Amino acid sequence: LCSQSATSTEESPDLLIRYYFDVTTDQCYPFGVQNCGGNENRFKSRTDCQTFCRLNEK
């Protein structure tokens, strides 16, 4: 889950801001999403992203 690529890194007023985990930097970054498609590497907040992905690192 946390190693999946962000499906889009664009930001737009029409998009929801979510956070994805980047395994190469061990950080969460914002990106714009629509309510359909994509993968599970998206979280509502940076805190949720960091907590989930860092707890589940192998």
C-alpha positions in Angstrom: 0.0 0.0 0.0 2.6 2.6 1.0 4.9 1.8 -1.8 2.2 2.5 -4.5 2.9 5.5 -6.7 0.7 8.6 -6.3 -1.8 8.6 -9.2 -1.5 12.4 -9.6 0.6 15.1 -8.1 -1.3 18.0 -9.5 -3.2 20.4 -7.3 -6.4 22.1 -8.4 -9.3 23.8 -6.6 -11.6 21.1 -8.0 -9.6 18.3 -6.5 -9.5 17.0 -2.9 -6.1 17.2 -1.2 -4.9 13.9 0.1 -1.4 12.6 1.1 0.7 9.8 -0.3 3.7 8.1 1.2 7.0 8.2 -0.8 9.1 5.2 0.2 12.3 6.8 -1.2 12.1 9.8 1.1 10.1 8.2 3.9 7.8 11.2 3.9 4.2 12.0 3.0 3.3 14.5 0.4 0.1 16.3 -0.7 -1.6 15.6 -4.0 -4.9 16.3 -5.7 -7.4 13.5 -6.2 -10.9 13.1 -7.5 -13.4 10.7 -5.8 -12.8 7.9 -8.3 -10.0 5.7 -9.4 -6.5 5.7 -7.9 -5.0 3.3 -5.4 -4.9 2.9 -1.7 -1.8 5.0 -1.1 -3.9 8.1 -0.2 -4.7 9.4 3.2 -6.9 12.3 4.5 -4.1 13.9 6.5 -0.3 13.9 6.6 -0.5 12.5 10.2 -2.7 9.5 9.1 -0.2 8.9 6.3 2.9 9.0 8.4 1.4 7.0 11.3 0.0 4.2 9.0 3.1 3.9 6.7 5.7 4.1 9.4 4.0 1.6 11.6 3.8 -0.8 8.6 7.3 -0.5 7.4 9.2 -3.8 6.9 
